[in-house]
Structure formats: C-alpha cells, structure tokens
Amino acid sequence: MDGDLNNRDQGSETVPVAEAQPLRIECQHFLDCLATGQRPRSDGWNGVAVVEILEKATEALHPG
C-alpha cells in the first residue's frame, strides 16, 4: 500500500514452508531438557521478562 492506502501489485513471492510441526518441536525440546537437565530456550525467567516488557508497553500507551 502507498500513503493513500491504495494497493500496488509488486509481483509475487514463493515463501518456503517448513514441514516440521512447531508444537512437536517445542514438546521434543521440553522432553530433551527434562532428560538432560538443560535449561529450556523459553523458561520461566523468559516469561517474566516478556511480562515486564508488556507491562512497560501498556504503561507507555496509557500513562497515569
């Protein structure tokens, strides 16, 4: 779209799609972490950081 909200056809593009199933990959990662004691990519501390960022963004959008 341009500044006047008019669509402009800029051709097409083929986007590759992975055959893997994201939830299956995440579940397997979780099971691997249980088996090896490895720290998960997205653990509770990662969740805390995400919530803090969302709270700060909300405060910035709605001051006071």
PDB file with SEQRES, HELIX, SHEET and CRYST1 records, atoms N, CA, C and O in Angstrom:
SEQRES   1 A   64  MET ASP GLY ASP LEU ASN ASN ARG ASP GLN GLY SER GLU          
SEQRES   2 A   64  THR VAL PRO VAL ALA GLU ALA GLN PRO LEU ARG ILE GLU          
SEQRES   3 A   64  CYS GLN HIS PHE LEU ASP CYS LEU ALA THR GLY GLN ARG          
SEQRES   4 A   64  PRO ARG SER ASP GLY TRP ASN GLY VAL ALA VAL VAL GLU          
SEQRES   5 A   64  ILE LEU GLU LYS ALA THR GLU ALA LEU HIS PRO GLY              
HELIX    1 AA1 PRO A   22  THR A   36  1                                  15    
HELIX    2 AA2 GLY A   44  LEU A   61  1                                  18    
CRYST1    1.000    1.000    1.000  90.00  90.00  90.00 P 1           1          
ATOM      1  N   MET A   1       0.835  -1.178   0.000  1.00  0.00           N  
ATOM      2  CA  MET A   1       0.000   0.000   0.000  1.00  0.00           C  
ATOM      3  C   MET A   1       0.878   1.239   0.000  1.00  0.00           C  
ATOM      4  O   MET A   1       1.989   1.234   0.530  1.00  0.00           O  
ATOM      5  N   ASP A   2       0.369   2.283  -0.595  1.00  0.00           N  
ATOM      6  CA  ASP A   2       1.099   3.537  -0.556  1.00  0.00           C  
ATOM      7  C   ASP A   2       0.466   4.449   0.489  1.00  0.00           C  
ATOM      8  O   ASP A   2      -0.432   4.013   1.211  1.00  0.00           O  
ATOM      9  N   GLY A   3       0.898   5.679   0.590  1.00  0.00           N  
ATOM     10  CA  GLY A   3       0.388   6.615   1.576  1.00  0.00           C  
ATOM     11  C   GLY A   3      -1.092   6.905   1.434  1.00  0.00           C  
ATOM     12  O   GLY A   3      -1.731   7.319   2.401  1.00  0.00           O  
ATOM     13  N   ASP A   4      -1.650   6.698   0.255  1.00  0.00           N  
ATOM     14  CA  ASP A   4      -3.075   6.946   0.022  1.00  0.00           C  
ATOM     15  C   ASP A   4      -3.921   5.689   0.254  1.00  0.00           C  
ATOM     16  O   ASP A   4      -5.102   5.658  -0.091  1.00  0.00           O  
ATOM     17  N   LEU A   5      -3.307   4.653   0.840  1.00  0.00           N  
ATOM     18  CA  LEU A   5      -3.972   3.382   1.116  1.00  0.00           C  
ATOM     19  C   LEU A   5      -4.458   2.673  -0.143  1.00  0.00           C  
ATOM     20  O   LEU A   5      -5.465   1.966  -0.119  1.00  0.00           O  
ATOM     21  N   ASN A   6      -3.739   2.866  -1.232  1.00  0.00           N  
ATOM     22  CA  ASN A   6      -4.040   2.167  -2.466  1.00  0.00           C  
ATOM     23  C   ASN A   6      -3.107   0.966  -2.585  1.00  0.00           C  
ATOM     24  O   ASN A   6      -1.910   1.075  -2.316  1.00  0.00           O  
ATOM     25  N   ASN A   7      -3.649  -0.162  -2.981  1.00  0.00           N  
ATOM     26  CA  ASN A   7      -2.829  -1.366  -3.163  1.00  0.00           C  
ATOM     27  C   ASN A   7      -2.006  -1.240  -4.433  1.00  0.00           C  
ATOM     28  O   ASN A   7      -2.477  -0.728  -5.449  1.00  0.00           O  
ATOM     29  N   ARG A   8      -0.795  -1.707  -4.360  1.00  0.00           N  
ATOM     30  CA  ARG A   8       0.091  -1.745  -5.517  1.00  0.00           C  
ATOM     31  C   ARG A   8       0.590  -3.171  -5.667  1.00  0.00           C  
ATOM     32  O   ARG A   8       1.199  -3.717  -4.747  1.00  0.00           O  
ATOM     33  N   ASP A   9       0.339  -3.773  -6.808  1.00  0.00           N  
ATOM     34  CA  ASP A   9       0.794  -5.138  -7.053  1.00  0.00           C  
ATOM     35  C   ASP A   9       2.281  -5.092  -7.359  1.00  0.00           C  
ATOM     36  O   ASP A   9       2.706  -4.501  -8.352  1.00  0.00           O  
ATOM     37  N   GLN A  10       3.063  -5.720  -6.499  1.00  0.00           N  
ATOM     38  CA  GLN A  10       4.512  -5.741  -6.698  1.00  0.00           C  
ATOM     39  C   GLN A  10       4.989  -7.142  -7.035  1.00  0.00           C  
ATOM     40  O   GLN A  10       6.130  -7.505  -6.749  1.00  0.00           O  
ATOM     41  N   GLY A  11       4.120  -7.919  -7.639  1.00  0.00           N  
ATOM     42  CA  GLY A  11       4.503  -9.268  -8.035  1.00  0.00           C  
ATOM     43  C   GLY A  11       4.210 -10.265  -6.937  1.00  0.00           C  
ATOM     44  O   GLY A  11       3.490  -9.969  -5.984  1.00  0.00           O  
ATOM     45  N   SER A  12       4.767 -11.433  -7.078  1.00  0.00           N  
ATOM     46  CA  SER A  12       4.543 -12.472  -6.086  1.00  0.00           C  
ATOM     47  C   SER A  12       5.866 -13.053  -5.645  1.00  0.00           C  
ATOM     48  O   SER A  12       6.906 -12.843  -6.269  1.00  0.00           O  
ATOM     49  N   GLU A  13       5.798 -13.781  -4.562  1.00  0.00           N  
ATOM     50  CA  GLU A  13       6.999 -14.373  -3.993  1.00  0.00           C  
ATOM     51  C   GLU A  13       6.625 -15.729  -3.415  1.00  0.00           C  
ATOM     52  O   GLU A  13       5.582 -15.876  -2.779  1.00  0.00           O  
ATOM     53  N   THR A  14       7.467 -16.702  -3.636  1.00  0.00           N  
ATOM     54  CA  THR A  14       7.239 -18.022  -3.059  1.00  0.00           C  
ATOM     55  C   THR A  14       7.896 -18.059  -1.695  1.00  0.00           C  
ATOM     56  O   THR A  14       9.089 -17.789  -1.554  1.00  0.00           O  
ATOM     57  N   VAL A  15       7.106 -18.396  -0.696  1.00  0.00           N  
ATOM     58  CA  VAL A  15       7.616 -18.461   0.670  1.00  0.00           C  
ATOM     59  C   VAL A  15       7.720 -19.930   1.060  1.00  0.00           C  
ATOM     60  O   VAL A  15       6.719 -20.647   1.071  1.00  0.00           O  
ATOM     61  N   PRO A  16       8.939 -20.380   1.383  1.00  0.00           N  
ATOM     62  CA  PRO A  16       9.080 -21.785   1.757  1.00  0.00           C  
ATOM     63  C   PRO A  16       8.411 -22.053   3.110  1.00  0.00           C  
ATOM     64  O   PRO A  16       8.481 -21.235   4.028  1.00  0.00           O  
ATOM     65  N   VAL A  17       7.769 -23.204   3.207  1.00  0.00           N  
ATOM     66  CA  VAL A  17       7.110 -23.595   4.445  1.00  0.00           C  
ATOM     67  C   VAL A  17       7.772 -24.860   4.956  1.00  0.00           C  
ATOM     68  O   VAL A  17       7.892 -25.851   4.235  1.00  0.00           O  
ATOM     69  N   ALA A  18       8.199 -24.815   6.201  1.00  0.00           N  
ATOM     70  CA  ALA A  18       8.850 -25.983   6.795  1.00  0.00           C  
ATOM     71  C   ALA A  18       7.834 -27.099   6.992  1.00  0.00           C  
ATOM     72  O   ALA A  18       6.664 -26.845   7.280  1.00  0.00           O  
ATOM     73  N   GLU A  19       8.284 -28.311   6.837  1.00  0.00           N  
ATOM     74  CA  GLU A  19       7.390 -29.443   7.042  1.00  0.00           C  
ATOM     75  C   GLU A  19       7.289 -29.824   8.514  1.00  0.00           C  
ATOM     76  O   GLU A  19       6.405 -30.590   8.898  1.00  0.00           O  
ATOM     77  N   ALA A  20       8.187 -29.294   9.336  1.00  0.00           N  
ATOM     78  CA  ALA A  20       8.178 -29.616  10.761  1.00  0.00           C  
ATOM     79  C   ALA A  20       6.972 -28.971  11.438  1.00  0.00           C  
ATOM     80  O   ALA A  20       6.482 -27.929  11.004  1.00  0.00           O  
ATOM     81  N   GLN A  21       6.513 -29.597  12.489  1.00  0.00           N  
ATOM     82  CA  GLN A  21       5.387 -29.074  13.250  1.00  0.00           C  
ATOM     83  C   GLN A  21       5.929 -28.345  14.475  1.00  0.00           C  
ATOM     84  O   GLN A  21       6.543 -28.974  15.337  1.00  0.00           O  
ATOM     85  N   PRO A  22       5.715 -27.017  14.574  1.00  0.00           N  
ATOM     86  CA  PRO A  22       6.298 -26.228  15.658  1.00  0.00           C  
ATOM     87  C   PRO A  22       5.975 -26.755  17.058  1.00  0.00           C  
ATOM     88  O   PRO A  22       6.856 -26.783  17.916  1.00  0.00           O  
ATOM     89  N   LEU A  23       4.743 -27.168  17.302  1.00  0.00           N  
ATOM     90  CA  LEU A  23       4.400 -27.663  18.637  1.00  0.00           C  
ATOM     91  C   LEU A  23       5.146 -28.960  18.945  1.00  0.00           C  
ATOM     92  O   LEU A  23       5.579 -29.181  20.076  1.00  0.00           O  
ATOM     93  N   ARG A  24       5.290 -29.811  17.937  1.00  0.00           N  
ATOM     94  CA  ARG A  24       6.036 -31.057  18.138  1.00  0.00           C  
ATOM     95  C   ARG A  24       7.500 -30.752  18.472  1.00  0.00           C  
ATOM     96  O   ARG A  24       8.091 -31.394  19.340  1.00  0.00           O  
ATOM     97  N   ILE A  25       8.078 -29.769  17.779  1.00  0.00           N  
ATOM     98  CA  ILE A  25       9.475 -29.384  18.035  1.00  0.00           C  
ATOM     99  C   ILE A  25       9.613 -28.855  19.461  1.00  0.00           C  
ATOM    100  O   ILE A  25      10.554 -29.217  20.168  1.00  0.00           O  
ATOM    101  N   GLU A  26       8.679 -27.998  19.891  1.00  0.00           N  
ATOM    102  CA  GLU A  26       8.729 -27.426  21.240  1.00  0.00           C  
ATOM    103  C   GLU A  26       8.576 -28.518  22.301  1.00  0.00           C  
ATOM    104  O   GLU A  26       9.291 -28.513  23.302  1.00  0.00           O  
ATOM    105  N   CYS A  27       7.650 -29.451  22.085  1.00  0.00           N  
ATOM    106  CA  CYS A  27       7.463 -30.555  23.033  1.00  0.00           C  
ATOM    107  C   CYS A  27       8.714 -31.432  23.108  1.00  0.00           C  
ATOM    108  O   CYS A  27       9.107 -31.860  24.193  1.00  0.00           O  
ATOM    109  N   GLN A  28       9.333 -31.697  21.969  1.00  0.00           N  
ATOM    110  CA  GLN A  28      10.546 -32.508  21.964  1.00  0.00           C  
ATOM    111  C   GLN A  28      11.668 -31.791  22.699  1.00  0.00           C  
ATOM    112  O   GLN A  28      12.430 -32.421  23.432  1.00  0.00           O  
ATOM    113  N   HIS A  29      11.778 -30.479  22.510  1.00  0.00           N  
ATOM    114  CA  HIS A  29      12.785 -29.688  23.226  1.00  0.00           C  
ATOM    115  C   HIS A  29      12.559 -29.796  24.736  1.00  0.00           C  
ATOM    116  O   HIS A  29      13.510 -29.970  25.499  1.00  0.00           O  
ATOM    117  N   PHE A  30      11.297 -29.693  25.164  1.00  0.00           N  
ATOM    118  CA  PHE A  30      10.965 -29.809  26.576  1.00  0.00           C  
ATOM    119  C   PHE A  30      11.380 -31.175  27.120  1.00  0.00           C  
ATOM    120  O   PHE A  30      11.983 -31.267  28.189  1.00  0.00           O  
ATOM    121  N   LEU A  31      11.056 -32.230  26.381  1.00  0.00           N  
ATOM    122  CA  LEU A  31      11.425 -33.571  26.819  1.00  0.00           C  
ATOM    123  C   LEU A  31      12.939 -33.757  26.872  1.00  0.00           C  
ATOM    124  O   LEU A  31      13.460 -34.402  27.782  1.00  0.00           O  
ATOM    125  N   ASP A  32      13.639 -33.188  25.892  1.00  0.00           N  
ATOM    126  CA  ASP A  32      15.103 -33.260  25.891  1.00  0.00           C  
ATOM    127  C   ASP A  32      15.686 -32.546  27.111  1.00  0.00           C  
ATOM    128  O   ASP A  32      16.652 -33.017  27.712  1.00  0.00           O  
ATOM    129  N   CYS A  33      15.092 -31.409  27.471  1.00  0.00           N  
ATOM    130  CA  CYS A  33      15.563 -30.672  28.648  1.00  0.00           C  
ATOM    131  C   CYS A  33      15.337 -31.470  29.924  1.00  0.00           C  
ATOM    132  O   CYS A  33      16.183 -31.471  30.818  1.00  0.00           O  
ATOM    133  N   LEU A  34      14.198 -32.148  30.009  1.00  0.00           N  
ATOM    134  CA  LEU A  34      13.941 -32.999  31.178  1.00  0.00           C  
ATOM    135  C   LEU A  34      14.976 -34.115  31.268  1.00  0.00           C  
ATOM    136  O   LEU A  34      15.462 -34.438  32.351  1.00  0.00           O  
ATOM    137  N   ALA A  35      15.305 -34.697  30.123  1.00  0.00           N  
ATOM    138  CA  ALA A  35      16.224 -35.835  30.105  1.00  0.00           C  
ATOM    139  C   ALA A  35      17.664 -35.422  30.394  1.00  0.00           C  
ATOM    140  O   ALA A  35      18.413 -36.183  31.007  1.00  0.00           O  
ATOM    141  N   THR A  36      18.060 -34.222  29.959  1.00  0.00           N  
ATOM    142  CA  THR A  36      19.468 -33.824  30.070  1.00  0.00           C  
ATOM    143  C   THR A  36      19.728 -32.789  31.164  1.00  0.00           C  
ATOM    144  O   THR A  36      20.881 -32.544  31.518  1.00  0.00           O  
ATOM    145  N   GLY A  37      18.668 -32.180  31.703  1.00  0.00           N  
ATOM    146  CA  GLY A  37      18.866 -31.119  32.695  1.00  0.00           C  
ATOM    147  C   GLY A  37      19.232 -29.789  32.072  1.00  0.00           C  
ATOM    148  O   GLY A  37      19.556 -28.839  32.785  1.00  0.00           O  
ATOM    149  N   GLN A  38      19.186 -29.707  30.752  1.00  0.00           N  
ATOM    150  CA  GLN A  38      19.498 -28.477  30.024  1.00  0.00           C  
ATOM    151  C   GLN A  38      18.431 -27.421  30.309  1.00  0.00           C  
ATOM    152  O   GLN A  38      17.262 -27.753  30.504  1.00  0.00           O  
ATOM    153  N   ARG A  39      18.833 -26.155  30.333  1.00  0.00           N  
ATOM    154  CA  ARG A  39      17.880 -25.056  30.538  1.00  0.00           C  
ATOM    155  C   ARG A  39      17.088 -24.842  29.246  1.00  0.00           C  
ATOM    156  O   ARG A  39      17.679 -24.741  28.171  1.00  0.00           O  
ATOM    157  N   PRO A  40      15.760 -24.772  29.342  1.00  0.00           N  
ATOM    158  CA  PRO A  40      14.939 -24.566  28.142  1.00  0.00           C  
ATOM    159  C   PRO A  40      15.194 -23.201  27.497  1.00  0.00           C  
ATOM    160  O   PRO A  40      15.621 -22.253  28.155  1.00  0.00           O  
ATOM    161  N   ARG A  41      14.922 -23.132  26.208  1.00  0.00           N  
ATOM    162  CA  ARG A  41      15.072 -21.853  25.498  1.00  0.00           C  
ATOM    163  C   ARG A  41      14.140 -20.801  26.072  1.00  0.00           C  
ATOM    164  O   ARG A  41      14.513 -19.633  26.184  1.00  0.00           O  
ATOM    165  N   SER A  42      12.944 -21.202  26.434  1.00  0.00           N  
ATOM    166  CA  SER A  42      11.972 -20.252  26.979  1.00  0.00           C  
ATOM    167  C   SER A  42      11.481 -20.784  28.328  1.00  0.00           C  
ATOM    168  O   SER A  42      10.488 -21.506  28.415  1.00  0.00           O  
ATOM    169  N   ASP A  43      12.215 -20.400  29.370  1.00  0.00           N  
ATOM    170  CA  ASP A  43      11.869 -20.860  30.700  1.00  0.00           C  
ATOM    171  C   ASP A  43      11.033 -19.806  31.434  1.00  0.00           C  
ATOM    172  O   ASP A  43      10.599 -18.826  30.829  1.00  0.00           O  
ATOM    173  N   GLY A  44      10.817 -20.003  32.696  1.00  0.00           N  
ATOM    174  CA  GLY A  44      10.026 -19.067  33.488  1.00  0.00           C  
ATOM    175  C   GLY A  44      10.616 -17.672  33.525  1.00  0.00           C  
ATOM    176  O   GLY A  44       9.880 -16.686  33.527  1.00  0.00           O  
ATOM    177  N   TRP A  45      11.940 -17.579  33.555  1.00  0.00           N  
ATOM    178  CA  TRP A  45      12.576 -16.253  33.577  1.00  0.00           C  
ATOM    179  C   TRP A  45      12.338 -15.507  32.265  1.00  0.00           C  
ATOM    180  O   TRP A  45      12.200 -14.283  32.255  1.00  0.00           O  
ATOM    181  N   ASN A  46      12.292 -16.240  31.178  1.00  0.00           N  
ATOM    182  CA  ASN A  46      11.965 -15.635  29.897  1.00  0.00           C  
ATOM    183  C   ASN A  46      10.537 -15.109  29.935  1.00  0.00           C  
ATOM    184  O   ASN A  46      10.260 -14.034  29.402  1.00  0.00           O  
ATOM    185  N   GLY A  47       9.635 -15.850  30.555  1.00  0.00           N  
ATOM    186  CA  GLY A  47       8.253 -15.417  30.707  1.00  0.00           C  
ATOM    187  C   GLY A  47       8.140 -14.150  31.536  1.00  0.00           C  
ATOM    188  O   GLY A  47       7.359 -13.254  31.217  1.00  0.00           O  
ATOM    189  N   VAL A  48       8.933 -14.082  32.612  1.00  0.00           N  
ATOM    190  CA  VAL A  48       8.948 -12.875  33.455  1.00  0.00           C  
ATOM    191  C   VAL A  48       9.391 -11.674  32.632  1.00  0.00           C  
ATOM    192  O   VAL A  48       8.791 -10.604  32.730  1.00  0.00           O  
ATOM    193  N   ALA A  49      10.419 -11.833  31.835  1.00  0.00           N  
ATOM    194  CA  ALA A  49      10.923 -10.725  31.015  1.00  0.00           C  
ATOM    195  C   ALA A  49       9.866 -10.266  30.016  1.00  0.00           C  
ATOM    196  O   ALA A  49       9.706  -9.066  29.792  1.00  0.00           O  
ATOM    197  N   VAL A  50       9.151 -11.196  29.421  1.00  0.00           N  
ATOM    198  CA  VAL A  50       8.101 -10.845  28.459  1.00  0.00           C  
ATOM    199  C   VAL A  50       6.992 -10.055  29.149  1.00  0.00           C  
ATOM    200  O   VAL A  50       6.525  -9.047  28.618  1.00  0.00           O  
ATOM    201  N   VAL A  51       6.569 -10.509  30.332  1.00  0.00           N  
ATOM    202  CA  VAL A  51       5.513  -9.812  31.069  1.00  0.00           C  
ATOM    203  C   VAL A  51       5.969  -8.400  31.442  1.00  0.00           C  
ATOM    204  O   VAL A  51       5.191  -7.452  31.337  1.00  0.00           O  
ATOM    205  N   GLU A  52       7.218  -8.254  31.874  1.00  0.00           N  
ATOM    206  CA  GLU A  52       7.731  -6.917  32.219  1.00  0.00           C  
ATOM    207  C   GLU A  52       7.697  -5.986  31.006  1.00  0.00           C  
ATOM    208  O   GLU A  52       7.316  -4.822  31.126  1.00  0.00           O  
ATOM    209  N   ILE A  53       8.089  -6.490  29.859  1.00  0.00           N  
ATOM    210  CA  ILE A  53       8.071  -5.668  28.636  1.00  0.00           C  
ATOM    211  C   ILE A  53       6.639  -5.278  28.287  1.00  0.00           C  
ATOM    212  O   ILE A  53       6.375  -4.128  27.935  1.00  0.00           O  
ATOM    213  N   LEU A  54       5.719  -6.228  28.382  1.00  0.00           N  
ATOM    214  CA  LEU A  54       4.318  -5.924  28.075  1.00  0.00           C  
ATOM    215  C   LEU A  54       3.740  -4.906  29.053  1.00  0.00           C  
ATOM    216  O   LEU A  54       2.969  -4.036  28.649  1.00  0.00           O  
ATOM    217  N   GLU A  55       4.100  -4.999  30.332  1.00  0.00           N  
ATOM    218  CA  GLU A  55       3.629  -4.022  31.316  1.00  0.00           C  
ATOM    219  C   GLU A  55       4.160  -2.629  31.000  1.00  0.00           C  
ATOM    220  O   GLU A  55       3.421  -1.648  31.086  1.00  0.00           O  
ATOM    221  N   LYS A  56       5.429  -2.535  30.636  1.00  0.00           N  
ATOM    222  CA  LYS A  56       6.032  -1.234  30.298  1.00  0.00           C  
ATOM    223  C   LYS A  56       5.386  -0.662  29.041  1.00  0.00           C  
ATOM    224  O   LYS A  56       5.139   0.541  28.960  1.00  0.00           O  
ATOM    225  N   ALA A  57       5.115  -1.514  28.069  1.00  0.00           N  
ATOM    226  CA  ALA A  57       4.460  -1.043  26.835  1.00  0.00           C  
ATOM    227  C   ALA A  57       3.056  -0.537  27.140  1.00  0.00           C  
ATOM    228  O   ALA A  57       2.634   0.487  26.602  1.00  0.00           O  
ATOM    229  N   THR A  58       2.329  -1.249  28.004  1.00  0.00           N  
ATOM    230  CA  THR A  58       0.988  -0.823  28.385  1.00  0.00           C  
ATOM    231  C   THR A  58       1.025   0.512  29.118  1.00  0.00           C  
ATOM    232  O   THR A  58       0.195   1.385  28.869  1.00  0.00           O  
ATOM    233  N   GLU A  59       1.991   0.669  30.025  1.00  0.00           N  
ATOM    234  CA  GLU A  59       2.138   1.942  30.745  1.00  0.00           C  
ATOM    235  C   GLU A  59       2.439   3.079  29.778  1.00  0.00           C  
ATOM    236  O   GLU A  59       1.932   4.188  29.946  1.00  0.00           O  
ATOM    237  N   ALA A  60       3.258   2.811  28.773  1.00  0.00           N  
ATOM    238  CA  ALA A  60       3.619   3.847  27.806  1.00  0.00           C  
ATOM    239  C   ALA A  60       2.411   4.252  26.960  1.00  0.00           C  
ATOM    240  O   ALA A  60       2.278   5.413  26.573  1.00  0.00           O  
ATOM    241  N   LEU A  61       1.533   3.286  26.676  1.00  0.00           N  
ATOM    242  CA  LEU A  61       0.348   3.585  25.877  1.00  0.00           C  
ATOM    243  C   LEU A  61      -0.756   4.254  26.692  1.00  0.00           C  
ATOM    244  O   LEU A  61      -1.573   5.003  26.156  1.00  0.00           O  
ATOM    245  N   HIS A  62      -0.767   3.972  27.995  1.00  0.00           N  
ATOM    246  CA  HIS A  62      -1.820   4.504  28.873  1.00  0.00           C  
ATOM    247  C   HIS A  62      -1.193   5.132  30.115  1.00  0.00           C  
ATOM    248  O   HIS A  62      -1.315   4.581  31.209  1.00  0.00           O  
ATOM    249  N   PRO A  63      -0.526   6.276  29.963  1.00  0.00           N  
ATOM    250  CA  PRO A  63       0.131   6.891  31.125  1.00  0.00           C  
ATOM    251  C   PRO A  63      -0.900   7.331  32.179  1.00  0.00           C  
ATOM    252  O   PRO A  63      -2.009   7.766  31.868  1.00  0.00           O  
ATOM    253  N   GLY A  64      -0.472   7.193  33.434  1.00  0.00           N  
ATOM    254  CA  GLY A  64      -1.341   7.637  34.536  1.00  0.00           C  
ATOM    255  C   GLY A  64      -2.191   6.568  34.940  1.00  0.00           C  
ATOM    256  O   GLY A  64      -2.999   6.734  35.854  1.00  0.00           O  
TER     257      GLY A  64                                                      
END                                                                             
